[in-house]
């Protein structure tokens, strides 16, 4: 490659670096933010309108960690389920985790008003009653009892710097 061609190639690679991203369409998922929603008497909760496109019409709801629920887009759930299926079944802790995640899962259709039905067993597990804190975490959504979410957030906010340092050591932050 001639010097002029090399310079042009290098320039083309760098010319867009400082331009802002004006659309989230380039991201696979963009599930972010916290939203407080009411649970109606039929155990339905509205999915934030901002999440509906990324989640799709069929979602998977399952037991999460820390007494919350995990809500996945179907494609993301399939990826996770495939990874879980590859774990060695010989370890009791693997079996327990797989059972909790997969046996507790249910596929749910998002209705025309953007609501999902919370099955009783998941509502009891997550201690939900009449409101839910819906939290976007990039490729999944967590559904929390608002009081538990507030306690969790308060307890972890003082550790964010320590956690960031540990993630930095792993090259993740």
C-alpha angles and dihedrals in degrees: 000000000000121000093250092051091048091051092049091049092049091047093051091052093052103036094087099041096099096041114109121243105248097186138041090211090101092064121085090220133007105183105152138141141048123270131180112215136176122243110220127221091267091058094253123142127190117242110225108264089233090064100045099086093050094044096048129204097298119050135172120232121193144155111291133195125278091027095296129118125245118221116194136187106244094249092050091048091052090053091050094045090052090053091048091049089057094057115109109263091207093082116080093213091055092050091048094050094045091049093048093050102038104030089047093050127103132180114232133190116227105230126228090269093053096255131137128203115240109215113228094243091055093044090053093045092053095040092236120164123157103339136039133198107221112203125190116215103180100263101021140030126230122209114206141180098251093232092051090047091051091050092046092048092048093048094049102040093081091053098052094101093049091048091048090053092052091048089048090055088056091049093246100113 
